[in-house]
């Protein structure tokens, strides 16, 4: 079979360079897979029988001025970059593994041996780029058939594949999620049997796969697969603890794991923001530790938002996710996610909306997206009513923001000015006066204006026995 889509100037140049030094050369991996899937692939990988570095050097020479060649002799690989073009080269190899490491012992090998060591059949396709057989497809493991059947399957015995490199279990789930493929039953059972081997994989590698799952169109696919194959309880026990429904006196609660995945998918349908998606996944993470039975009202999860926000840094640290503003954003979303819901269940007062705007700041739209996704009732009338109320909250926010400029506002009188007015040193009294100004503005007692704030400070200070300096 000839692959016509491979016929591009860049690939022809690689083939001609390989021919110039007498090396068989093949396009492989995700680049070939994505041709058949109709997806854009930014990576172009090539395997040659013999030295991949030599082919890379020939390609760099052919591309000429402005080309950057990086050689990694310890790994037998090389990279060629020019403009937006990025090409990777490696010699065909075979691998063997020790039990306690995913780092292989590498030896030179044939093309067949190189393709057989790849993780999945859909990634084990090769296309010849030499002039004599240009475009010829090599498909030793029916990868094209598996692609058409939408199946993730290993080329060789899956138990050996996953035991040798347990990261491939995460990659199986990730590819199934990204491509909306099914994992072949024998392959899936092998993941179950080898799940404990994930312990030798670094948390950074696992986090990278999880982020790719989270960035997929329907991320719940991946989390359900991780749960079903036994990996979830090993890599994310806090999320696994959300599974199940407890019943007391005939009353159960929703399965918080599946509720969370429904919220995640609804957020993913509205936003590409990876960290808002993480906030959706973690918004109810503290429900297992706050779950209580109350004879008068049934199941409760008091303060799960507050305790959940406190869990976020620990989870991010354990999973080697970034401990920066992204983590703080997720914690903030978890902490605040009940506030808009409380608003729509009670009267939507100007004061409550001002406080929400102030606390959420520039993240208010992200918070509202999360909260709207959190309405997952099967009662369509209830959902309709809540979403209408949320729309009312958004209208009220827009109106108050335009009038009062509350978002991220700083009170028009600050602590330094208060100290100067009354001859004070830093003290609790200064804090009381600052808080009085902020609360009065948020509650609508005074406008967000300097003169009104000064008058309030003077009046409040008099109650504390303080008077402005002459």
C-alpha positions, 0 to 999 in steps of 0.5 A, spaced: 500 500 500 502 506 498 501 512 502 500 518 498 499 524 503 507 522 505 509 525 499 511 532 501 517 536 500 520 535 507 519 528 507 522 527 500 528 531 502 529 526 508 529 520 503 534 523 498 538 525 504 538 518 506 539 515 499 545 519 499 549 515 504 545 509 503 541 508 509 534 505 509 529 510 512 522 510 514 517 515 517 514 512 523 510 513 530 504 518 531 506 522 524 504 516 520 498 514 525 495 521 524 496 521 517 490 516 517 486 519 522 486 526 519 489 529 524 495 534 524 501 532 527 507 537 529 512 531 530 515 528 524 519 521 527 524 517 522 527 511 523 533 508 519 537 501 519 543 504 522 545 510 524 540 515 525 545 521 527 548 520 520 541 521 516 540 527 521 547 530 519 545 529 511 538 532 512 541 538 516 546 539 510 541 538 505 537 543 508 543 548 509 543 555 512 539 556 518 538 549 520 540 547 527 542 540 528 542 537 535 545 530 537 544 526 543 549 520 542 548 517 548 541 515 546 543 514 538 538 520 536 538 527 533 534 532 532 533 537 526 530 544 526 529 549 521 523 554 522 517 551 524 520 544 521 522 539 527 525 532 525 527 527 529 531 521 527 533 514 531 537 508 528 532 502 529 533 498 535 531 492 540 530 493 547 530 489 554 528 491 561 530 490 568 524 488 573 525 495 577 526 500 571 523 502 565 530 504 562 531 499 557 538 496 555 538 498 547 542 495 542 541 496 534 536 492 531 532 491 525 526 495 522 521 489 524 524 489 531 524 496 532 516 496 530 515 490 535 518 494 541 513 500 540 507 501 545 501 500 540 499 497 533 497 504 531 503 507 533 507 501 529 506 503 522 512 505 518 512 508 511 518 508 507 521 515 504 527 512 500 526 513 492 525 506 490 519 504 495 517 511 497 510 511 500 510 504 501 506 502 508 509 497 513 504 494 517 506 488 521 501 488 526 495 490 523 495 497 526 491 500 520 486 495 521 486 497 529 485 504 527 479 503 523 476 499 528 478 504 533 482 499 538 488 500 542 492 494 542 499 492 543 503 489 538 506 483 542 504 480 549 501 486 553 503 483 560 510 484 557 509 490 554 506 493 560 511 490 565 517 492 561 514 500 561 508 501 566 508 508 563 504 505 557 498 503 561 497 510 562 499 512 555 493 506 553 488 510 557 490 517 554 490 515 547 483 511 548 481 518 551 484 523 546 482 518 540 475 516 543 478 509 541 476 502 545 482 498 549 482 491 546 479 487 552 486 482 552 490 489 553 485 492 558 486 486 562 493 486 562 493 493 565 489 490 571 494 485 572 500 490 571 497 496 575 501 495 581 507 496 576 505 504 576 509 505 582 516 505 578 514 511 574 515 518 576 509 522 578 512 527 573 511 522 567 504 520 570 502 528 571 504 529 564 499 523 561 493 526 566 494 533 563 493 530 556 487 526 558 484 532 561 486 536 555 482 531 551 475 533 548 471 528 553 476 527 559 471 523 563 473 517 558 480 517 561 478 517 568 473 512 568 478 507 564 483 509 570 478 507 575 476 501 571 483 498 570 485 499 577 490 505 576 486 510 579 486 508 586 494 507 586 495 514 582 489 518 585 486 515 591 483 522 593 479 521 587 478 514 587 475 515 594 469 519 591 466 512 588 460 509 591 453 511 594 452 510 602 445 508 604 442 510 611 435 509 613 433 508 605 436 515 603 442 515 599 446 521 596 449 521 588 455 518 586 460 523 587 465 520 582 460 520 577 457 527 578 464 530 578 466 527 571 459 529 569 461 536 571 468 536 568 465 534 561 460 540 561 466 544 563 470 541 558 465 543 553 465 550 554 472 551 556 479 549 554 482 552 560 486 546 563 486 549 570 479 550 570 478 543 568 482 541 574 478 545 578 472 541 576 475 535 577 477 537 584 471 541 586 467 536 591 474 532 592 473 533 600 466 530 600 468 523 602 472 526 608 466 531 610 460 526 609 455 525 615 449 523 616 444 527 620 437 524 622 433 530 621 436 532 614 439 526 611 446 526 608 451 533 609 457 535 606 458 541 610 464 545 609 467 541 603 468 547 599 473 550 604 476 543 606 477 541 599 481 548 597 485 546 603 487 539 600 488 542 593 496 544 595 497 537 598 494 534 591 498 538 587 504 537 590 503 529 591 502 529 583 507 534 581 503 539 578 505 546 578 505 549 585 504 556 582 498 561 580 495 555 577 494 551 583 492 557 587 487 558 581 484 551 582 484 552 590 480 558 589 475 555 584 474 549 589 473 554 595 468 559 591 464 554 587 458 554 592 457 561 593 454 562 586 449 556 588 447 559 595 446 566 591 441 563 586 437 559 592 437 565 596 435 572 594 440 575 589 442 581 593 447 587 591 451 586 597 452 578 596 453 579 588 458 585 590 462 580 595 462 575 590 465 579 585 470 582 589 472 575 592 473 572 585 476 578 581 478 576 574 476 569 575 469 570 576 467 568 569 471 561 570 467 560 577 460 561 573 462 556 568 464 551 573 458 553 577 453 552 571 456 545 570 455 543 577 448 543 576 447 536 574 440 534 576 436 529 572 430 534 574 430 538 568 425 543 571 430 544 577 436 545 572 432 550 568 430 554 574 437 554 576 440 556 570 435 562 569 437 564 576 445 564 574 443 568 568 440 573 573 446 573 577 450 574 571 446 580 569 446 583 576 454 582 576 454 586 570 450 592 572 454 592 579 461 592 576 459 597 571 456 602 576 461 600 582 467 597 579 468 592 585 472 587 581 479 587 584 477 594 587 482 597 592 478 601 598 479 609 596 483 610 603 488 605 605 492 603 611 498 608 610 493 614 609 489 612 616 495 611 620 497 618 617 490 621 619 490 619 626 498 618 628 497 611 629 502 605 628 500 599 625 495 596 629 489 592 630 485 599 630 488 600 623 485 594 620 478 595 623 478 602 620 480 599 613 475 593 614 469 598 615 471 602 609 471 595 605 465 592 608 461 599 607 462 599 600 461 592 598 454 592 602 452 599 598 452 603 604 457 608 601 459 609 594 466 606 592 468 614 592 474 617 596 470 623 599 465 618 602 470 613 604 474 619 608 467 621 612 466 613 614 473 613 617 472 619 621 466 617 624 468 610 625 474 612 628 470 617 633 467 610 635 474 608 637 476 614 641 480 616 635 480 623 632 484 626 626 490 630 627 490 637 626 
